[in-house]
Amino acid sequence: MAGEDSSAPKRKRPMGLKARSSKKANAVTSAGAQEVADFADETTATVMLRGDDTNEIDELEGIFTSALEALGEGEDERALTLLRGTVHESDRLLRLHDTNGEGELEPRFYYIYGSALFSLAEASQNIKDRGVYLELALHRLEQAREKMGDGVEARVWMALAKVKLEIAAEAASDVDAAMQALDQAVKAFGANDEAAQVLEAADLVLSLADSQRLPVCASSRLIAWGMAQARRLLQTQPDSDECQCILARALWLQASAMINDDDEISDTLVFAKLLTEAVEVLEKTESSDGLVLRGEIEINLGNAQDEELDMEQWYTKAVASFRRAQEMGELPEQFVQFIDDFENESDSDESDE
């Protein structure tokens, strides 16, 4: 790439939280069901519904909610126990229901069942198991959609979109079915929380597009979708930092797609235009994440320059962005190193003059 500086870090986005294990035997879920460590190996533990007069689907939802909370807190082992318990109890309830010949189970049951299977798929390290979980999750979520008729809830559309996106990524195939579910989810989002839900969906598709698990054309469609949603929201929320970051990420990913395997840019003018717009979008950002993103984009713009002076100007701007982000909290190590390397090199150049 023209003007490339070996001191500048390659594009890298820190993702995820470091998992923390926490063994909790005989814990009680938010709905009152008991988690029982009935084997020495806690991964074989079961979760039992109370079986009294309470609504078993309410209890089942409580177990699943507790599993999601455990995942969010990094308690992976407990989360897996609760997810397996959710699936085990869902299967038991379904078999019991079929045996007794009772009326239809409510759509919420199938949503919980399918969502738990999808979460297990995400947690699975075995490719074969992951594929089985995804197919089962899709089946149960489609049942939830069918049973809701014309009033399908946004969360069901969103869950279907997530499963279909992951299936597409596993097979490196197109994303047509997932895109249809995403569009339906956006239509179904409530007015009060539409922005937050749309931004969550946009963040999801951009992260997948950035993962390089999909064909280029499929990734491009996801990037375009995320960009369109961010632009739409910015029309009514021009000062939204979250919208600005989503749009800037989409522009950056679109520009990054123009870099080939040899680190050469197919069209430097378009590349610079996209990244310059991304920097302008983030001009007023006051968040640490937004400033870090702006600094990363400014590094990329510096790398694309032919003239050393132009390159250094962009690197200087990147350092300023990182410094401001550092004042708000911890800065990723690669950017701390970038600041040190750039400033040390600048000091060295001055001393040589």
C-alpha positions in Angstrom: 0.0 0.0 0.0 1.2 3.4 -0.9 2.9 5.2 2.0 2.6 2.2 4.4 4.3 2.7 7.8 5.4 -0.5 9.5 4.9 1.3 12.9 1.2 1.6 12.3 -0.8 -1.3 13.6 -2.9 -3.3 11.2 -6.6 -2.9 11.5 -7.7 -4.9 14.6 -10.8 -4.5 16.6 -10.8 -5.9 20.2 -13.8 -8.1 20.6 -15.5 -9.8 23.5 -14.9 -10.1 27.2 -12.5 -12.4 28.9 -14.6 -15.3 30.2 -14.8 -15.8 33.9 -15.7 -19.2 35.4 -17.9 -19.3 38.4 -19.3 -22.6 39.8 -22.6 -22.1 41.5 -24.4 -25.2 42.7 -28.0 -25.3 43.6 -28.5 -21.7 42.3 -32.1 -20.5 41.9 -33.1 -18.9 38.6 -35.0 -15.7 38.3 -38.3 -17.7 37.9 -37.6 -19.9 40.8 -36.5 -23.1 39.0 -33.6 -24.9 40.7 -30.3 -25.6 39.1 -29.1 -28.9 40.5 -25.4 -30.0 40.3 -26.3 -33.7 40.3 -23.1 -35.0 38.9 -19.4 -34.4 39.7 -19.0 -32.8 36.2 -21.1 -29.7 36.3 -21.5 -29.7 32.6 -23.9 -32.7 33.1 -26.0 -30.8 35.7 -29.7 -30.5 35.0 -32.2 -27.8 35.7 -35.6 -28.8 37.1 -38.8 -26.9 36.9 -40.7 -26.8 40.2 -43.7 -28.6 38.8 -46.2 -26.9 41.1 -49.1 -24.7 40.0 -46.9 -22.0 38.5 -46.7 -21.5 34.8 -44.0 -23.8 33.5 -43.3 -21.7 30.4 -42.8 -18.7 32.7 -40.3 -20.8 34.7 -38.6 -21.9 31.4 -38.2 -18.3 30.3 -36.7 -17.6 33.7 -34.1 -20.3 33.2 -33.2 -19.0 29.8 -33.1 -15.4 31.0 -30.7 -16.5 33.8 -28.5 -18.2 31.2 -28.3 -15.0 29.1 -27.4 -13.0 32.3 -24.7 -15.6 33.1 -23.3 -15.2 29.6 -23.3 -11.4 29.9 -21.3 -11.7 33.2 -18.8 -14.1 31.7 -20.0 -17.1 33.8 -19.7 -19.5 30.8 -19.9 -22.8 32.7 -23.1 -21.8 34.6 -24.6 -20.4 31.4 -24.0 -23.6 29.5 -25.6 -25.6 32.4 -28.7 -23.3 32.2 -28.9 -23.4 28.4 -28.7 -27.2 28.4 -31.4 -27.2 31.1 -33.6 -24.9 29.0 -33.3 -27.3 26.1 -33.8 -30.4 28.2 -36.9 -29.0 29.9 -38.3 -27.7 26.6 -37.9 -31.2 25.1 -39.6 -32.8 28.2 -42.5 -30.3 28.1 -43.0 -30.9 24.3 -43.0 -34.7 24.7 -45.3 -34.5 27.7 -47.6 -32.2 25.8 -47.7 -34.5 22.8 -48.3 -37.6 25.0 -51.2 -36.0 26.8 -52.7 -34.7 23.6 -53.3 -31.2 25.0 -53.9 -28.1 23.0 -51.1 -26.2 21.2 -48.2 -24.8 23.2 -48.0 -21.0 23.1 -45.6 -19.4 20.5 -43.4 -18.1 23.3 -42.4 -21.7 24.2 -41.0 -22.2 20.7 -39.2 -18.9 20.8 -37.5 -19.8 24.1 -36.6 -23.3 22.8 -35.2 -22.0 19.5 -33.2 -19.2 21.2 -31.6 -21.5 23.7 -30.6 -23.9 20.9 -29.0 -20.9 19.0 -27.1 -19.9 22.2 -25.8 -23.4 22.5 -24.7 -23.3 18.8 -22.8 -20.1 19.5 -21.1 -21.7 22.5 -20.2 -25.0 20.8 -16.7 -25.7 19.8 -17.7 -28.7 17.7 -18.5 -27.8 14.1 -20.9 -30.7 13.7 -22.8 -30.0 16.9 -23.0 -26.3 16.0 -24.6 -27.2 12.7 -27.2 -29.5 14.4 -28.0 -26.9 17.0 -28.5 -24.2 14.3 -30.9 -26.4 12.2 -32.9 -27.3 15.3 -33.0 -23.6 16.4 -34.3 -22.6 13.0 -37.0 -25.2 13.1 -38.3 -24.2 16.5 -38.1 -20.4 15.7 -40.0 -21.0 12.5 -42.7 -22.8 14.6 -42.9 -19.7 16.8 -43.3 -17.5 13.7 -46.0 -19.7 12.2 -48.0 -19.9 15.4 -48.0 -16.1 15.8 -49.8 -15.7 12.4 -49.8 -12.1 11.2 -48.6 -10.7 14.5 -45.0 -12.0 14.6 -43.0 -10.3 17.4 -39.9 -8.4 16.5 -37.8 -10.6 18.8 -38.8 -13.7 16.8 -37.9 -12.0 13.5 -34.6 -10.9 15.0 -33.8 -14.4 16.4 -34.6 -15.9 13.0 -32.3 -13.3 11.4 -29.4 -14.3 13.7 -29.8 -18.0 13.1 -30.1 -17.5 9.3 -27.0 -15.3 9.3 -25.0 -17.8 11.2 -26.1 -20.6 8.9 -25.1 -18.5 5.9 -21.7 -17.9 7.5 -21.2 -21.6 8.3 -21.9 -22.4 4.7 -20.3 -19.3 3.2 -23.5 -18.7 1.3 -25.9 -15.9 0.4 -27.8 -13.9 3.0 -31.2 -13.5 1.2 -33.3 -15.3 3.9 -31.5 -13.5 6.7 -32.0 -10.1 5.1 -35.7 -10.7 4.7 -36.0 -11.5 8.4 -33.9 -8.4 9.3 -36.3 -6.2 7.3 -39.3 -7.8 9.0 -37.7 -7.2 12.4 -37.2 -3.5 11.7 -40.8 -3.2 10.7 -41.9 -4.8 13.9 -39.8 -2.9 16.3 -41.8 -0.7 18.7 -41.5 3.1 18.3 -40.1 3.6 21.8 -37.1 1.3 21.4 -36.7 1.2 17.7 -33.4 3.0 17.5 -31.7 0.8 20.1 -32.9 -2.4 18.5 -32.0 -1.2 14.9 -28.5 -0.3 16.1 -28.1 -3.6 17.8 -29.1 -5.3 14.5 -26.7 -3.1 12.5 -23.9 -3.9 14.9 -24.6 -7.6 14.4 -24.5 -7.5 10.6 -21.4 -5.3 10.5 -19.5 -7.6 12.9 -20.4 -10.5 10.7 -19.4 -8.7 7.5 -16.0 -7.9 9.2 -15.5 -11.5 10.1 -14.6 -12.5 6.5 -16.8 -15.7 6.9 -19.1 -14.7 4.1 -18.6 -14.3 0.3 -17.7 -10.7 -0.6 -21.1 -10.0 -2.2 -22.9 -11.2 0.9 -20.7 -9.0 3.2 -21.3 -6.0 0.9 -25.0 -6.4 1.3 -24.8 -6.5 5.1 -22.5 -3.4 5.1 -25.0 -1.6 2.8 -27.9 -2.6 5.1 -26.1 -1.4 8.3 -25.1 1.9 6.5 -28.7 2.5 5.3 -30.1 2.0 8.8 -27.6 4.3 10.4 -28.2 7.1 7.8 -32.0 6.7 8.4 -31.7 7.0 12.2 -29.3 10.0 11.9 -32.0 12.0 10.1 -34.0 12.1 13.3 -31.1 11.7 15.8 -28.2 13.7 14.3 -26.3 13.8 17.6 -26.6 10.1 18.4 -23.0 8.8 19.1 -24.2 5.2 18.5 -25.6 6.0 15.1 -22.4 7.9 14.2 -20.2 5.0 15.1 -22.3 2.5 13.2 -22.2 4.7 10.0 -18.5 5.3 10.4 -17.9 1.5 10.8 -19.9 0.8 7.7 -18.0 3.3 5.7 -14.7 1.9 7.0 -15.7 -1.7 6.1 -16.8 -0.6 2.6 -13.4 1.1 2.1 -11.5 -1.9 3.6 -13.2 -4.2 1.0 -11.1 -2.2 -1.6 -7.8 -3.5 -0.2 -6.6 -6.7 -1.9 -4.5 -9.5 -0.5 -1.3 -7.6 -1.5 -2.4 -4.6 0.6 -3.0 -2.6 -2.5 -6.0 -0.3 -2.9 -8.1 -0.8 -6.0 -9.3 2.8 -6.1 -7.5 5.3 -3.9 -9.8 8.2 -4.6 -13.0 6.3 -3.5 -11.1 4.7 -0.6 -10.0 8.1 0.7 -13.5 9.6 0.1 -15.2 6.9 2.2 -12.7 7.1 5.1 -12.8 10.9 5.0 -16.6 10.8 5.3 -16.2 8.4 8.2 -13.9 10.8 10.0 -16.3 13.7 9.4 -19.2 11.6 10.8 -17.2 11.1 14.0 -16.1 14.7 14.2 -18.3 15.5 17.2 -18.1 12.1 18.9 -17.5 12.3 22.6 -17.4 8.6 23.4 -14.2 6.6 24.0 -15.3 4.0 21.4 -16.0 6.7 18.8 -12.6 8.3 19.4 -10.8 5.0 19.1 -12.6 4.2 15.9 -11.8 7.6 14.5 -8.1 7.1 15.4 -8.1 3.7 13.6 -9.6 5.3 10.5 -7.1 8.1 10.6 -4.3 5.6 10.7 -5.8 4.0 7.6 -6.0 7.3 5.8 -2.3 7.9 6.8 -1.3 4.6 5.3 -3.0 5.5 2.0 -1.0 8.7 1.5 1.9 8.9 -1.0 3.5 11.9 0.6 5.2 11.5 3.9 4.0 14.9 5.2 0.4 13.9 4.5 0.9 10.6 6.2 2.3 12.2 9.3 -0.6 14.7 9.4 -3.1 11.8 9.6 -1.0 10.0 12.1 -0.8 13.1 14.3 -4.6 13.3 14.2 -4.8 9.6 15.1 -2.6 10.2 18.1 -4.8 13.1 19.2 -7.9 10.9 18.9 -6.3 8.1 20.9 -5.1 10.6 23.6 -8.7 11.9 24.1 -10.0 8.3 24.3 -7.2 7.5 26.8 -8.4 10.3 29.0 -11.8 8.6 29.2 -10.6 5.1 30.0 -8.2 2.3 29.1 -6.9 2.4 25.5 -6.2 -0.9 23.7 -2.5 -1.8 23.9 -1.8 -1.7 20.1 -2.8 2.0 20.1 -0.8 2.8 23.2 2.2 1.3 21.3 1.3 3.3 18.2 1.4 6.5 20.2 4.8 5.6 21.7 6.3 4.6 18.4 5.1 7.6 16.5 6.1 10.1 19.2 9.5 8.5 19.7 10.1 8.6 15.9 9.1 12.2 15.8 11.5 13.0 18.7 14.3 11.2 16.8 13.6 13.1 13.6 13.8 16.4 15.5 17.1 15.5 17.2 18.6 14.6 13.8 17.8 18.0 12.4 
